[in-house]
Each structure stands twice: as C-alpha cells, then as structure tokens.
Amino acid sequence: MKHLWQKHKTLFDHAWIVFLISIFTYTILYFYPSAVFWDENYHIASAQKYIEGIMYMEPHPPLGKLFIALGEFILSPNAGLDTAHFVKTDYISNFPQGYSFAGVRLFPTLFGAAGSVLFFLILYKLSHHIKYAFLFTSMYLFANAFILQSRSAMLESTQMFFIFAAILYFLTIFDKEDKSYKAYLFLGGLIGLAVSVKLNGLILIILFPFLYFYKLPLMEYKKYILDFILKGILFVVGLILSISFVFYIHFNLADQLGNKNYQASTEYKQILKDNATANVQNFPVMMMDHLRYISGYGKKVPQYNPCKEGENGSYALTWPFGNKSINYRWDKYDDHVRYLYLQVNPMIWFSVVISLIITLSLIIAKFIFGLQVTDKRLFYLMGTFMSMYISYMITMVNIERVMYLYHYFIPLFFGTFILFLLFNYLFKESIEKGSKILHIAVIIFVAEIIFCYFYFAPFTYYWSLTTTEFYNRVWFDFWKLEPIL
C-alpha cells in the first residue's frame, strides 16, 4: 500500500510539473498580440452571437465556439466597447479600438495547457514508466505550431483536449478483462465531445473495434456477435447523446433570428419566433437544418490550388514534413518584423516521420514475414494508433477542398504516441534494466526539442526578427517561409 501511494504521489508530482511548464509555454501573455488573425474573425463573431442570443449556423459544430463565448462572458474585458456589429456578420472586419482578446482566447489557451497533463497521463498509461512519460511529454510542451494555434480564439486546442480525454479513458479500460457496457457508452460520449468541436474527431470511432477485440479469442468469435452489437449500439448512443446535448445548448443560447437566416427552413424560423427552441420535440428540425448547412458549406470551399499566388493551403501528404507554414500575421518596424507563423518544431515532426516508417515496417514484417512480436500489448497499441493515423491521412487526401497544415495536428499526436510506443517496444529490456545510456540519450533528444522550440519561438510568440535572423530559420524550402522585406 505504501509503494502504491508513493507511486501515485510521484505521478501527481510529475503531472504538476508538466502543467507548470505548460503555463509558461502556452499561457504567458496569451492575449498578445492584441490583433485578430486567421479564423478568429469567424469564431469571435459566432461567440458574440451566443452572448447576444442570435441564431447562426457554421460549418463546425458548436462546442469550441461555446467555450470561446464563455471566456468572453466570464472576463467581459470589452464590456464598454461597441460590439453590436459582431452579430450582424459571420466575419468581423473591424474591431473597436482597445478590444481585448483575453476573453475569447481564454478557454482555448487553458485547454492547450491542460492538454499537457492528459498527454503525460496517456504516455504513462501506454508504458507505465513515469520517468520516460515525463521526458517524452516535451513533444507536446514545446510543439511550436500547436502552441500558437492554442493561443488563439480557434478550435484545435479545445478539440485536442477532448481527443486526449477519450484516448486516456480508452487506455484506462484497455487492459481490463471484462469491459462493461457502461464503459463503451462513456467512451462514445467522450468521442462525441471531440466531434462536437470539429467533425474530423470522428476518426476516434476506430478505437471501438480495437478496444473490443483486444485479447478476444478469434476462434470463438460467434459467441461474441450479440455482445459486440450491444456494445456497439451503446457506443453510438453515447456518441449521439453527447453531440445532441451540445447542439441542444447551442439551440437554446442562439434562440433569436438575426439579420441572416442561413437558409433555415420555415419550421425552424417558426420555432425561433415562438421561442420554442427548448422544446425537445423541435430538436430534430433544428438539427437537420444545421446538418444541411454543414454539408452545403463544404461544397462552397475552394479547392487547393498550388499555382495560386498566396495559397496558404497544402497537400496532405506533405504535412508530416511541415509544409506549408502559414504567415498568420506580421508587423514591420524599422529593420525588424514581428511574425505569427504556423511553424513546426522540426525535431518533433521529423522524429514522428521516422517512427512511422519503422513502425509500419514492423507491422508489415509481422503480417507478411512472420516477425516474432516481443510485446503483444505494445505492438497492438502501435497498430491501433497507426490505423487511426493512416485512416485520417487517407481521408484528408481524398477531400477536394483546400486543407491547411493545422489539419495535421490530430495525426501528429497519434504519431507522437506511436513514437513513444516504438521506443518502449525497441528498448524494453534496457528500460527495465534502468539503462543510464538510454536515459542520457532521451535527455539529449528532449534537449534538441527544447532548442528547436526556443529557436523558432519568435514565430510562435510574435517576437521581432531581422531579415537575416528570419533566413537563418528557413531550413527547408518546402516550409515556404517568406520574410517581409
């Protein structure tokens, strides 16, 4: 019992240190710059509609914008400013002088910081080694591009938090012999929260079959057909209930018809006029209208055009290498320029690429050449995350609309889990023996990650650079980094 308490205390202590580091890398001066960039123009407009109670439709589900609105509501840093025009548009072009972003960026930033603890706990659940889980959490703590995205009124950090929560719960029940029906319902609910931020969170449904079939004797599969169906139904019910609950909140907060009807049906408009959005019987009508809007919006988004001048999009297969960095914002004064550049930490991204190649080679060797597996649990989990990684990338490749580098965040973190699993798989014996050489090698790896983090930090935190300093950071042409001259 004493050993168990000491182990949990050590785990808590390391989690606390991880969170403190994330406060430094994710939240310090998160409201700077006091200027809008990228999709904040859209999401702040959506958030303001919640505060004013104005109905709107948007291509992404509402949970991320609800949290953006909640931050603005709690802090209310712009209470004395004229923001009435925010609810009359879907894209805010003009912000009043003195507008503070402290409210709208609050929860995305907090989710970004809190995600570090979940990331650490996931690594611990994968390996049961606190020391190495702590060291490899550097792949999240010092991930420049994701840090920048998290310090904005955007959706990625909120979604990633719920993705991590779902994966952590998956790993919590993964090794249990008898997984309850309630566990599948709850897992579906957590995944539903990730989907309620952005639809690409649906990739997590792959967790269900991998969870169910782990250690299941295949020769007796007929015995489990009914059980599989029942647990599958509960998983889907949890998913649907979670998404429906979020949309129900959305409908009740945005319950007044504004100057734009978003092609809402006659029935939906009447529901708004009657103040009947809280009536559960009206939920299907409102939900179907929103789903139609989401489907129709995607068809209007332009396709990726590499020949287009100023094209910020990039091809999915080039994302693992950091193509293409996006210049979110810049400000020139004298011979210096401040940049907000969606720039990768190359040590993290390239290490993930290498681990993906090695892991895929091991999987192919197992199923084609009969390679002997030394740790079935680790190998199975590598296959789980590799399946999600490949499935996500195949989906992205087949989407015709323009896509951007930040759409790679989900598979990137799948890749970091694969990298950590591969490390534990290849060096299992050395880890168990407490190899000092291995420990030193990992510390050097972490030091390189931190060095790259600080070197590219000017792009992350809007620090000024001279043209020469900028060019020194252009390590590869395919990053498409272009200085302001």
Salt bridges, closest charged atoms under 4 A:
ASP13 OD2 - LYS9 NZ 3.11
GLU40 OE2 - ARG105 NE 2.75
GLU58 OE2 - HIS43 ND1 3.89
GLU58 OE1 - LYS65 NZ 2.84
ASP90 OD1 - LYS49 NZ 3.59
ASP90 OD2 - LYS260 NZ 2.74
GLU156 OE2 - LYS198 NZ 2.73
ASP175 OD1 - ARG377 NE 3.02
GLU220 OE1 - LYS223 NZ 3.45
ASP227 OD2 - LYS231 NZ 3.42
ASP289 OD1 - ARG292 NH2 2.38
ASP331 OD2 - ARG338 NH2 2.63
ASP335 OD1 - HIS336 ND1 2.75
ASP375 OD2 - LYS428 NZ 2.94
GLU429 OE2 - LYS433 NZ 2.89
